[in-house]
Amino acid sequence: MVGSALAYADWDLLVRLLTGETITNDNLFTWSLYRSILNDSHLHQPVGVLMNEAPDAYTCADTLKDWFEAQINAWIDTSAIRRQRNAVISMVVYTLTPSRVVCTSRAF
């Protein structure tokens, strides 16, 4: 499911957002990644390094996609017992997966 979310993310748009360009777009996967990167310094730092090393925006988009896929694949391959719930990639995975529906009832 997370792999599908990464496939639907607009990586070129993400790079434009991260470089400060004002964008109007409704791609929720891209916005989720963008917010995750901005809100966590442990994610912001490596993404910043990758962006600085890329020769152009298109290469940067491909590099970011490959990096996120590698991080998430490593997270998936790690046993659930060894995963840290507050690990950076854990937060990205939880952000990209659909919210669980919580049913509540009220007593009258």
KOLGU-4560 file (N, C-alpha, C; in nm, 3 decimals, padded with zeros to 5 digits):
<recs>
<n_xx: 00.082 n_yy: -00.119 n_zz: 00.000 ca_xx: 00.000 ca_yy: 00.000 ca_zz: 00.000 c_xx: 00.087 c_yy: 00.125 c_zz: 00.000 mol: A seq: 1 type: MET>
<n_xx: 00.193 n_yy: 00.125 n_zz: 00.078 ca_xx: 00.281 ca_yy: 00.242 ca_zz: 00.083 c_xx: 00.352 c_yy: 00.258 c_zz: -00.049 mol: A seq: 2 type: VAL>
<n_xx: 00.388 n_yy: 00.146 n_zz: -00.112 ca_xx: 00.450 ca_yy: 00.154 ca_zz: -00.244 c_xx: 00.359 c_yy: 00.221 c_zz: -00.345 mol: A seq: 3 type: GLY>
<n_xx: 00.231 n_yy: 00.193 n_zz: -00.336 ca_xx: 00.135 ca_yy: 00.259 ca_zz: -00.425 c_xx: 00.129 c_yy: 00.408 c_zz: -00.396 mol: A seq: 4 type: SER>
<n_xx: 00.136 n_yy: 00.445 n_zz: -00.270 ca_xx: 00.134 ca_yy: 00.587 ca_zz: -00.234 c_xx: 00.256 c_yy: 00.657 c_zz: -00.293 mol: A seq: 5 type: ALA>
<n_xx: 00.371 n_yy: 00.591 n_zz: -00.287 ca_xx: 00.491 ca_yy: 00.651 ca_zz: -00.346 c_xx: 00.478 c_yy: 00.662 c_zz: -00.497 mol: A seq: 6 type: LEU>
<n_xx: 00.413 n_yy: 00.565 n_zz: -00.559 ca_xx: 00.394 ca_yy: 00.571 ca_zz: -00.704 c_xx: 00.301 c_yy: 00.684 c_zz: -00.745 mol: A seq: 7 type: ALA>
<n_xx: 00.204 n_yy: 00.715 n_zz: -00.661 ca_xx: 00.109 ca_yy: 00.822 ca_zz: -00.692 c_xx: 00.161 c_yy: 00.961 c_zz: -00.656 mol: A seq: 8 type: TYR>
<n_xx: 00.267 n_yy: 00.968 n_zz: -00.577 ca_xx: 00.323 ca_yy: 01.098 ca_zz: -00.542 c_xx: 00.382 c_yy: 01.162 c_zz: -00.667 mol: A seq: 9 type: ALA>
<n_xx: 00.369 n_yy: 01.292 n_zz: -00.676 ca_xx: 00.427 ca_yy: 01.368 ca_zz: -00.787 c_xx: 00.562 c_yy: 01.420 c_zz: -00.740 mol: A seq: 10 type: ASP>
<n_xx: 00.667 n_yy: 01.349 n_zz: -00.777 ca_xx: 00.801 ca_yy: 01.378 ca_zz: -00.726 c_xx: 00.856 c_yy: 01.509 c_zz: -00.781 mol: A seq: 11 type: TRP>
<n_xx: 00.825 n_yy: 01.542 n_zz: -00.906 ca_xx: 00.868 ca_yy: 01.671 ca_zz: -00.961 c_xx: 00.803 c_yy: 01.785 c_zz: -00.884 mol: A seq: 12 type: ASP>
<n_xx: 00.676 n_yy: 01.769 n_zz: -00.853 ca_xx: 00.605 ca_yy: 01.869 ca_zz: -00.774 c_xx: 00.664 c_yy: 01.880 c_zz: -00.634 mol: A seq: 13 type: LEU>
<n_xx: 00.699 n_yy: 01.768 n_zz: -00.574 ca_xx: 00.759 ca_yy: 01.768 ca_zz: -00.441 c_xx: 00.887 c_yy: 01.850 c_zz: -00.441 mol: A seq: 14 type: LEU>
<n_xx: 00.971 n_yy: 01.831 n_zz: -00.542 ca_xx: 01.096 ca_yy: 01.908 ca_zz: -00.551 c_xx: 01.066 c_yy: 02.056 c_zz: -00.563 mol: A seq: 15 type: VAL>
<n_xx: 00.967 n_yy: 02.090 n_zz: -00.643 ca_xx: 00.930 ca_yy: 02.231 ca_zz: -00.658 c_xx: 00.881 c_yy: 02.290 c_zz: -00.526 mol: A seq: 16 type: ARG>
<n_xx: 00.803 n_yy: 02.214 n_zz: -00.451 ca_xx: 00.756 ca_yy: 02.259 ca_zz: -00.320 c_xx: 00.873 c_yy: 02.280 c_zz: -00.224 mol: A seq: 17 type: LEU>
<n_xx: 00.964 n_yy: 02.183 n_zz: -00.224 ca_xx: 01.078 ca_yy: 02.190 ca_zz: -00.132 c_xx: 01.174 c_yy: 02.304 c_zz: -00.166 mol: A seq: 18 type: LEU>
<n_xx: 01.171 n_yy: 02.350 n_zz: -00.290 ca_xx: 01.256 ca_yy: 02.463 ca_zz: -00.327 c_xx: 01.186 c_yy: 02.596 c_zz: -00.305 mol: A seq: 19 type: THR>
<n_xx: 01.065 n_yy: 02.590 n_zz: -00.249 ca_xx: 00.995 ca_yy: 02.712 ca_zz: -00.212 c_xx: 00.897 c_yy: 02.766 c_zz: -00.314 mol: A seq: 20 type: GLY>
<n_xx: 00.877 n_yy: 02.692 n_zz: -00.421 ca_xx: 00.781 ca_yy: 02.736 ca_zz: -00.522 c_xx: 00.639 c_yy: 02.722 c_zz: -00.469 mol: A seq: 21 type: GLU>
<n_xx: 00.556 n_yy: 02.819 n_zz: -00.497 ca_xx: 00.417 ca_yy: 02.814 ca_zz: -00.456 c_xx: 00.340 c_yy: 02.731 c_zz: -00.559 mol: A seq: 22 type: THR>
<n_xx: 00.275 n_yy: 02.628 n_zz: -00.510 ca_xx: 00.207 ca_yy: 02.532 ca_zz: -00.597 c_xx: 00.064 c_yy: 02.512 c_zz: -00.548 mol: A seq: 23 type: ILE>
<n_xx: -00.027 n_yy: 02.501 n_zz: -00.642 ca_xx: -00.163 ca_yy: 02.462 ca_zz: -00.610 c_xx: -00.185 c_yy: 02.324 c_zz: -00.672 mol: A seq: 24 type: THR>
<n_xx: -00.204 n_yy: 02.225 n_zz: -00.587 ca_xx: -00.221 ca_yy: 02.088 ca_zz: -00.634 c_xx: -00.296 c_yy: 02.011 c_zz: -00.527 mol: A seq: 25 type: ASN>
<n_xx: -00.369 n_yy: 01.909 n_zz: -00.568 ca_xx: -00.448 ca_yy: 01.832 ca_zz: -00.473 c_xx: -00.398 c_yy: 01.689 c_zz: -00.454 mol: A seq: 26 type: ASP>
<n_xx: -00.272 n_yy: 01.662 n_zz: -00.488 ca_xx: -00.216 ca_yy: 01.529 ca_zz: -00.471 c_xx: -00.181 c_yy: 01.509 c_zz: -00.323 mol: A seq: 27 type: ASN>
<n_xx: -00.265 n_yy: 01.435 n_zz: -00.254 ca_xx: -00.250 ca_yy: 01.416 ca_zz: -00.110 c_xx: -00.121 c_yy: 01.343 c_zz: -00.072 mol: A seq: 28 type: LEU>
<n_xx: -00.076 n_yy: 01.252 n_zz: -00.158 ca_xx: 00.046 ca_yy: 01.179 ca_zz: -00.129 c_xx: 00.166 c_yy: 01.272 c_zz: -00.132 mol: A seq: 29 type: PHE>
<n_xx: 00.168 n_yy: 01.362 n_zz: -00.230 ca_xx: 00.277 ca_yy: 01.459 ca_zz: -00.239 c_xx: 00.276 c_yy: 01.552 c_zz: -00.119 mol: A seq: 30 type: THR>
<n_xx: 00.159 n_yy: 01.602 n_zz: -00.083 ca_xx: 00.149 ca_yy: 01.692 ca_zz: 00.032 c_xx: 00.187 c_yy: 01.621 c_zz: 00.162 mol: A seq: 31 type: TRP>
<n_xx: 00.152 n_yy: 01.494 n_zz: 00.175 ca_xx: 00.189 ca_yy: 01.418 ca_zz: 00.295 c_xx: 00.340 c_yy: 01.404 c_zz: 00.306 mol: A seq: 32 type: SER>
<n_xx: 00.404 n_yy: 01.373 n_zz: 00.195 ca_xx: 00.550 ca_yy: 01.363 ca_zz: 00.195 c_xx: 00.613 c_yy: 01.499 c_zz: 00.226 mol: A seq: 33 type: LEU>
<n_xx: 00.561 n_yy: 01.602 n_zz: 00.166 ca_xx: 00.613 ca_yy: 01.737 ca_zz: 00.187 c_xx: 00.605 c_yy: 01.776 c_zz: 00.335 mol: A seq: 34 type: TYR>
<n_xx: 00.489 n_yy: 01.753 n_zz: 00.395 ca_xx: 00.472 ca_yy: 01.786 ca_zz: 00.538 c_xx: 00.564 c_yy: 01.701 c_zz: 00.626 mol: A seq: 35 type: ARG>
<n_xx: 00.578 n_yy: 01.573 n_zz: 00.591 ca_xx: 00.666 ca_yy: 01.486 ca_zz: 00.668 c_xx: 00.810 c_yy: 01.536 c_zz: 00.664 mol: A seq: 36 type: SER>
<n_xx: 00.855 n_yy: 01.578 n_zz: 00.548 ca_xx: 00.992 ca_yy: 01.627 ca_zz: 00.533 c_xx: 01.011 c_yy: 01.756 c_zz: 00.613 mol: A seq: 37 type: ILE>
<n_xx: 00.917 n_yy: 01.848 n_zz: 00.603 ca_xx: 00.931 ca_yy: 01.975 ca_zz: 00.672 c_xx: 00.919 c_yy: 01.961 c_zz: 00.823 mol: A seq: 38 type: LEU>
<n_xx: 00.839 n_yy: 01.867 n_zz: 00.870 ca_xx: 00.810 ca_yy: 01.856 ca_zz: 01.013 c_xx: 00.911 c_yy: 01.773 c_zz: 01.092 mol: A seq: 39 type: ASN>
<n_xx: 01.003 n_yy: 01.707 n_zz: 01.025 ca_xx: 01.097 ca_yy: 01.622 ca_zz: 01.097 c_xx: 01.239 c_yy: 01.651 c_zz: 01.051 mol: A seq: 40 type: ASP>
<n_xx: 01.320 n_yy: 01.702 n_zz: 01.141 ca_xx: 01.458 ca_yy: 01.738 ca_zz: 01.106 c_xx: 01.540 c_yy: 01.616 c_zz: 01.067 mol: A seq: 41 type: SER>
<n_xx: 01.506 n_yy: 01.497 n_zz: 01.120 ca_xx: 01.578 ca_yy: 01.376 ca_zz: 01.083 c_xx: 01.550 c_yy: 01.335 c_zz: 00.939 mol: A seq: 42 type: HIS>
<n_xx: 01.442 n_yy: 01.380 n_zz: 00.885 ca_xx: 01.407 ca_yy: 01.355 ca_zz: 00.745 c_xx: 01.450 c_yy: 01.473 c_zz: 00.658 mol: A seq: 43 type: LEU>
<n_xx: 01.437 n_yy: 01.591 n_zz: 00.712 ca_xx: 01.470 ca_yy: 01.712 ca_zz: 00.637 c_xx: 01.618 c_yy: 01.716 c_zz: 00.599 mol: A seq: 44 type: HIS>
<n_xx: 01.704 n_yy: 01.675 n_zz: 00.690 ca_xx: 01.848 ca_yy: 01.683 ca_zz: 00.667 c_xx: 01.893 c_yy: 01.594 c_zz: 00.550 mol: A seq: 45 type: GLN>
<n_xx: 01.861 n_yy: 01.463 n_zz: 00.548 ca_xx: 01.908 ca_yy: 01.382 ca_zz: 00.435 c_xx: 01.843 c_yy: 01.423 c_zz: 00.302 mol: A seq: 46 type: PRO>
<n_xx: 01.719 n_yy: 01.466 n_zz: 00.307 ca_xx: 01.653 ca_yy: 01.512 ca_zz: 00.185 c_xx: 01.724 c_yy: 01.637 c_zz: 00.132 mol: A seq: 47 type: VAL>
<n_xx: 01.761 n_yy: 01.726 n_zz: 00.223 ca_xx: 01.834 ca_yy: 01.846 ca_zz: 00.183 c_xx: 01.967 c_yy: 01.814 c_zz: 00.117 mol: A seq: 48 type: GLY>
<n_xx: 02.038 n_yy: 01.715 n_zz: 00.172 ca_xx: 02.165 ca_yy: 01.673 ca_zz: 00.113 c_xx: 02.143 c_yy: 01.617 c_zz: -00.027 mol: A seq: 49 type: VAL>
<n_xx: 02.043 n_yy: 01.532 n_zz: -00.042 ca_xx: 02.014 ca_yy: 01.475 ca_zz: -00.174 c_xx: 01.978 c_yy: 01.583 c_zz: -00.274 mol: A seq: 50 type: LEU>
<n_xx: 01.902 n_yy: 01.681 n_zz: -00.230 ca_xx: 01.862 ca_yy: 01.790 ca_zz: -00.320 c_xx: 01.983 c_yy: 01.874 c_zz: -00.361 mol: A seq: 51 type: MET>
<n_xx: 02.073 n_yy: 01.899 n_zz: -00.269 ca_xx: 02.192 ca_yy: 01.979 ca_zz: -00.300 c_xx: 02.287 c_yy: 01.907 c_zz: -00.395 mol: A seq: 52 type: ASN>
<n_xx: 02.289 n_yy: 01.775 n_zz: -00.388 ca_xx: 02.380 ca_yy: 01.697 ca_zz: -00.472 c_xx: 02.325 c_yy: 01.673 c_zz: -00.613 mol: A seq: 53 type: GLU>
<n_xx: 02.195 n_yy: 01.688 n_zz: -00.631 ca_xx: 02.134 ca_yy: 01.660 ca_zz: -00.762 c_xx: 02.167 c_yy: 01.772 c_zz: -00.861 mol: A seq: 54 type: ALA>
<n_xx: 02.202 n_yy: 01.735 n_zz: -00.985 ca_xx: 02.238 ca_yy: 01.837 ca_zz: -01.083 c_xx: 02.119 c_yy: 01.916 c_zz: -01.138 mol: A seq: 55 type: PRO>
<n_xx: 01.999 n_yy: 01.857 n_zz: -01.131 ca_xx: 01.881 ca_yy: 01.928 ca_zz: -01.182 c_xx: 01.756 c_yy: 01.873 c_zz: -01.112 mol: A seq: 56 type: ASP>
<n_xx: 01.645 n_yy: 01.940 n_zz: -01.133 ca_xx: 01.520 ca_yy: 01.906 ca_zz: -01.063 c_xx: 01.471 c_yy: 01.765 c_zz: -01.098 mol: A seq: 57 type: ALA>
<n_xx: 01.484 n_yy: 01.723 n_zz: -01.222 ca_xx: 01.435 ca_yy: 01.591 ca_zz: -01.262 c_xx: 01.518 c_yy: 01.480 c_zz: -01.199 mol: A seq: 58 type: TYR>
<n_xx: 01.648 n_yy: 01.498 n_zz: -01.197 ca_xx: 01.734 ca_yy: 01.400 ca_zz: -01.131 c_xx: 01.706 c_yy: 01.398 c_zz: -00.983 mol: A seq: 59 type: THR>
<n_xx: 01.682 n_yy: 01.514 n_zz: -00.927 ca_xx: 01.650 ca_yy: 01.525 ca_zz: -00.784 c_xx: 01.522 c_yy: 01.448 c_zz: -00.753 mol: A seq: 60 type: CYS>
<n_xx: 01.420 n_yy: 01.463 n_zz: -00.836 ca_xx: 01.293 ca_yy: 01.393 ca_zz: -00.815 c_xx: 01.314 c_yy: 01.241 c_zz: -00.817 mol: A seq: 61 type: ALA>
<n_xx: 01.392 n_yy: 01.194 n_zz: -00.914 ca_xx: 01.420 ca_yy: 01.050 ca_zz: -00.922 c_xx: 01.501 c_yy: 01.003 c_zz: -00.802 mol: A seq: 62 type: ASP>
<n_xx: 01.596 n_yy: 01.083 n_zz: -00.759 ca_xx: 01.679 ca_yy: 01.048 ca_zz: -00.644 c_xx: 01.597 c_yy: 01.041 c_zz: -00.516 mol: A seq: 63 type: THR>
<n_xx: 01.509 n_yy: 01.138 n_zz: -00.496 ca_xx: 01.424 ca_yy: 01.136 ca_zz: -00.377 c_xx: 01.331 c_yy: 01.015 c_zz: -00.377 mol: A seq: 64 type: LEU>
<n_xx: 01.273 n_yy: 00.985 n_zz: -00.492 ca_xx: 01.184 ca_yy: 00.869 ca_zz: -00.501 c_xx: 01.259 c_yy: 00.741 c_zz: -00.467 mol: A seq: 65 type: LYS>
<n_xx: 01.378 n_yy: 00.724 n_zz: -00.527 ca_xx: 01.458 ca_yy: 00.605 ca_zz: -00.500 c_xx: 01.498 c_yy: 00.596 c_zz: -00.353 mol: A seq: 66 type: ASP>
<n_xx: 01.533 n_yy: 00.709 n_zz: -00.292 ca_xx: 01.574 ca_yy: 00.711 ca_zz: -00.153 c_xx: 01.458 c_yy: 00.672 c_zz: -00.061 mol: A seq: 67 type: TRP>
<n_xx: 01.340 n_yy: 00.730 n_zz: -00.085 ca_xx: 01.224 ca_yy: 00.696 ca_zz: -00.003 c_xx: 01.186 c_yy: 00.549 c_zz: -00.021 mol: A seq: 68 type: PHE>
<n_xx: 01.191 n_yy: 00.500 n_zz: -00.144 ca_xx: 01.159 ca_yy: 00.358 ca_zz: -00.167 c_xx: 01.256 c_yy: 00.268 c_zz: -00.092 mol: A seq: 69 type: GLU>
<n_xx: 01.385 n_yy: 00.301 n_zz: -00.095 ca_xx: 01.485 ca_yy: 00.220 ca_zz: -00.024 c_xx: 01.461 c_yy: 00.224 c_zz: 00.127 mol: A seq: 70 type: ALA>
<n_xx: 01.430 n_yy: 00.342 n_zz: 00.180 ca_xx: 01.406 ca_yy: 00.355 ca_zz: 00.323 c_xx: 01.283 c_yy: 00.275 c_zz: 00.366 mol: A seq: 71 type: GLN>
<n_xx: 01.178 n_yy: 00.285 n_zz: 00.288 ca_xx: 01.053 ca_yy: 00.215 ca_zz: 00.323 c_xx: 01.068 c_yy: 00.065 c_zz: 00.304 mol: A seq: 72 type: ILE>
<n_xx: 01.139 n_yy: 00.022 n_zz: 00.200 ca_xx: 01.164 ca_yy: -00.122 ca_zz: 00.182 c_xx: 01.244 c_yy: -00.178 c_zz: 00.299 mol: A seq: 73 type: ASN>
<n_xx: 01.344 n_yy: -00.104 n_zz: 00.345 ca_xx: 01.422 ca_yy: -00.149 ca_zz: 00.461 c_xx: 01.334 c_yy: -00.155 c_zz: 00.585 mol: A seq: 74 type: ALA>
<n_xx: 01.243 n_yy: -00.059 n_zz: 00.600 ca_xx: 01.151 ca_yy: -00.057 ca_zz: 00.713 c_xx: 01.059 c_yy: -00.178 c_zz: 00.709 mol: A seq: 75 type: TRP>
<n_xx: 01.008 n_yy: -00.209 n_zz: 00.590 ca_xx: 00.918 ca_yy: -00.324 ca_zz: 00.574 c_xx: 00.991 c_yy: -00.454 c_zz: 00.604 mol: A seq: 76 type: ILE>
<n_xx: 01.117 n_yy: -00.465 n_zz: 00.560 ca_xx: 01.194 ca_yy: -00.587 ca_zz: 00.581 c_xx: 01.236 c_yy: -00.608 c_zz: 00.726 mol: A seq: 77 type: ASP>
<n_xx: 01.231 n_yy: -00.504 n_zz: 00.805 ca_xx: 01.265 ca_yy: -00.515 ca_zz: 00.947 c_xx: 01.146 c_yy: -00.574 c_zz: 01.021 mol: A seq: 78 type: THR>
<n_xx: 01.175 n_yy: -00.665 n_zz: 01.112 ca_xx: 01.064 ca_yy: -00.725 ca_zz: 01.187 c_xx: 00.993 c_yy: -00.617 c_zz: 01.268 mol: A seq: 79 type: SER>
<n_xx: 00.867 n_yy: -00.638 n_zz: 01.287 ca_xx: 00.784 ca_yy: -00.540 ca_zz: 01.359 c_xx: 00.837 c_yy: -00.517 c_zz: 01.501 mol: A seq: 80 type: ALA>
<n_xx: 00.896 n_yy: -00.616 n_zz: 01.559 ca_xx: 00.948 ca_yy: -00.605 ca_zz: 01.696 c_xx: 01.065 c_yy: -00.507 c_zz: 01.700 mol: A seq: 81 type: ILE>
<n_xx: 01.146 n_yy: -00.505 n_zz: 01.595 ca_xx: 01.264 ca_yy: -00.419 ca_zz: 01.593 c_xx: 01.235 c_yy: -00.278 c_zz: 01.543 mol: A seq: 82 type: ARG>
<n_xx: 01.120 n_yy: -00.256 n_zz: 01.484 ca_xx: 01.086 ca_yy: -00.122 ca_zz: 01.437 c_xx: 01.059 c_yy: -00.030 c_zz: 01.555 mol: A seq: 83 type: ARG>
<n_xx: 01.103 n_yy: 00.090 n_zz: 01.542 ca_xx: 01.072 ca_yy: 00.189 ca_zz: 01.644 c_xx: 00.952 c_yy: 00.267 c_zz: 01.597 mol: A seq: 84 type: GLN>
<n_xx: 00.850 n_yy: 00.275 n_zz: 01.679 ca_xx: 00.727 ca_yy: 00.344 ca_zz: 01.640 c_xx: 00.753 c_yy: 00.490 c_zz: 01.608 mol: A seq: 85 type: ARG>
<n_xx: 00.852 n_yy: 00.550 n_zz: 01.671 ca_xx: 00.876 ca_yy: 00.690 ca_zz: 01.646 c_xx: 00.987 c_yy: 00.714 c_zz: 01.543 mol: A seq: 86 type: ASN>
<n_xx: 01.034 n_yy: 00.609 n_zz: 01.479 ca_xx: 01.136 ca_yy: 00.624 ca_zz: 01.375 c_xx: 01.080 c_yy: 00.710 c_zz: 01.262 mol: A seq: 87 type: ALA>
<n_xx: 01.168 n_yy: 00.784 n_zz: 01.199 ca_xx: 01.127 ca_yy: 00.878 ca_zz: 01.094 c_xx: 01.047 c_yy: 00.808 c_zz: 00.984 mol: A seq: 88 type: VAL>
<n_xx: 01.097 n_yy: 00.699 n_zz: 00.933 ca_xx: 01.028 ca_yy: 00.631 ca_zz: 00.823 c_xx: 00.897 c_yy: 00.572 c_zz: 00.873 mol: A seq: 89 type: ILE>
<n_xx: 00.890 n_yy: 00.530 n_zz: 00.998 ca_xx: 00.762 ca_yy: 00.483 ca_zz: 01.053 c_xx: 00.657 c_yy: 00.591 c_zz: 01.042 mol: A seq: 90 type: SER>
<n_xx: 00.696 n_yy: 00.712 n_zz: 01.074 ca_xx: 00.601 ca_yy: 00.824 ca_zz: 01.066 c_xx: 00.557 c_yy: 00.849 c_zz: 00.922 mol: A seq: 91 type: MET>
<n_xx: 00.650 n_yy: 00.837 n_zz: 00.828 ca_xx: 00.615 ca_yy: 00.855 ca_zz: 00.686 c_xx: 00.518 c_yy: 00.746 c_zz: 00.643 mol: A seq: 92 type: VAL>
<n_xx: 00.546 n_yy: 00.622 n_zz: 00.680 ca_xx: 00.459 ca_yy: 00.510 ca_zz: 00.644 c_xx: 00.319 c_yy: 00.532 c_zz: 00.701 mol: A seq: 93 type: VAL>
<n_xx: 00.311 n_yy: 00.571 n_zz: 00.827 ca_xx: 00.180 ca_yy: 00.593 ca_zz: 00.888 c_xx: 00.108 c_yy: 00.710 c_zz: 00.823 mol: A seq: 94 type: TYR>
<n_xx: 00.183 n_yy: 00.810 n_zz: 00.778 ca_xx: 00.123 ca_yy: 00.924 ca_zz: 00.710 c_xx: 00.065 c_yy: 00.885 c_zz: 00.574 mol: A seq: 95 type: THR>
<n_xx: 00.132 n_yy: 00.793 n_zz: 00.506 ca_xx: 00.090 ca_yy: 00.756 ca_zz: 00.371 c_xx: -00.017 c_yy: 00.647 c_zz: 00.367 mol: A seq: 96 type: LEU>
<n_xx: -00.043 n_yy: 00.581 n_zz: 00.479 ca_xx: -00.146 ca_yy: 00.478 ca_zz: 00.480 c_xx: -00.279 c_yy: 00.538 c_zz: 00.523 mol: A seq: 97 type: THR>
<n_xx: -00.387 n_yy: 00.482 n_zz: 00.474 ca_xx: -00.519 ca_yy: 00.537 ca_zz: 00.509 c_xx: -00.544 c_yy: 00.530 c_zz: 00.659 mol: A seq: 98 type: PRO>
<n_xx: -00.611 n_yy: 00.629 n_zz: 00.707 ca_xx: -00.646 ca_yy: 00.632 ca_zz: 00.849 c_xx: -00.744 c_yy: 00.520 c_zz: 00.880 mol: A seq: 99 type: SER>
<n_xx: -00.732 n_yy: 00.470 n_zz: 00.999 ca_xx: -00.827 ca_yy: 00.367 ca_zz: 01.041 c_xx: -00.956 c_yy: 00.436 c_zz: 01.083 mol: A seq: 100 type: ARG>
<n_xx: -01.063 n_yy: 00.374 n_zz: 01.047 ca_xx: -01.193 ca_yy: 00.429 ca_zz: 01.085 c_xx: -01.220 c_yy: 00.390 c_zz: 01.229 mol: A seq: 101 type: VAL>
<n_xx: -01.250 n_yy: 00.487 n_zz: 01.308 ca_xx: -01.278 ca_yy: 00.463 ca_zz: 01.449 c_xx: -01.426 c_yy: 00.485 c_zz: 01.472 mol: A seq: 102 type: VAL>
<n_xx: -01.492 n_yy: 00.382 n_zz: 01.516 ca_xx: -01.635 ca_yy: 00.392 ca_zz: 01.544 c_xx: -01.653 c_yy: 00.423 c_zz: 01.692 mol: A seq: 103 type: CYS>
<n_xx: -01.734 n_yy: 00.519 n_zz: 01.718 ca_xx: -01.764 ca_yy: 00.550 ca_zz: 01.857 c_xx: -01.913 c_yy: 00.549 c_zz: 01.876 mol: A seq: 104 type: THR>
<n_xx: -01.955 n_yy: 00.519 n_zz: 01.994 ca_xx: -02.098 ca_yy: 00.527 ca_zz: 02.024 c_xx: -02.115 c_yy: 00.612 c_zz: 02.147 mol: A seq: 105 type: SER>
<n_xx: -02.227 n_yy: 00.673 n_zz: 02.154 ca_xx: -02.253 ca_yy: 00.760 ca_zz: 02.268 c_xx: -02.374 c_yy: 00.705 c_zz: 02.343 mol: A seq: 106 type: ARG>
<n_xx: -02.358 n_yy: 00.699 n_zz: 02.474 ca_xx: -02.470 ca_yy: 00.653 ca_zz: 02.556 c_xx: -02.560 c_yy: 00.773 c_zz: 02.583 mol: A seq: 107 type: ALA>
<n_xx: -02.690 n_yy: 00.752 n_zz: 02.574 ca_xx: -02.786 ca_yy: 00.862 ca_zz: 02.595 c_xx: -02.832 c_yy: 00.863 c_zz: 02.736 mol: A seq: 108 type: PHE>
</recs>
